Amino acid sequence: MSAVIEREVTIHGVMRYKFTWPAVIAALEAQRLNADILISRRLPLARAQEAWTLPVTNEIKTMIDVNA
């Protein structure tokens, strides 16, 4: 916790509902949802450190591709 205080980092918690996941997965499989619009940036694993150091503008989610 001291690292959070020293770096003045803001942490946002997320409350997940485990019973919604099956419905979301089914919607993705049926292509009723387009998850691609939620991914703002894709980086290969070799550049994963950049995900925490690149300037944040209007990103929603950075995807780290472990196979790239």
Secondary structure in CASP SS format (residue, H / E / C, confidence):
PFRMAT SS
TARGET T0000
AUTHOR 0000-0000-0000
METHOD secondary structure of the structure
MODEL  1
M C 1.00
S H 1.00
A H 1.00
V H 1.00
I H 1.00
E H 1.00
R H 1.00
E C 1.00
V C 1.00
T C 1.00
I C 1.00
H C 1.00
G C 1.00
V C 1.00
M C 1.00
R C 1.00
Y C 1.00
K C 1.00
F C 1.00
T C 1.00
W H 1.00
P H 1.00
A H 1.00
V H 1.00
I H 1.00
A H 1.00
A H 1.00
L H 1.00
E H 1.00
A C 1.00
Q C 1.00
R C 1.00
L C 1.00
N C 1.00
A H 1.00
D H 1.00
I H 1.00
L H 1.00
I C 1.00
S C 1.00
R E 1.00
R E 1.00
L E 1.00
P E 1.00
L H 1.00
A H 1.00
R H 1.00
A C 1.00
Q C 1.00
E H 1.00
A H 1.00
W H 1.00
T H 1.00
L C 1.00
P C 1.00
V C 1.00
T C 1.00
N C 1.00
E C 1.00
I C 1.00
K C 1.00
T E 1.00
M E 1.00
I E 1.00
D E 1.00
V C 1.00
N C 1.00
A C 1.00
END
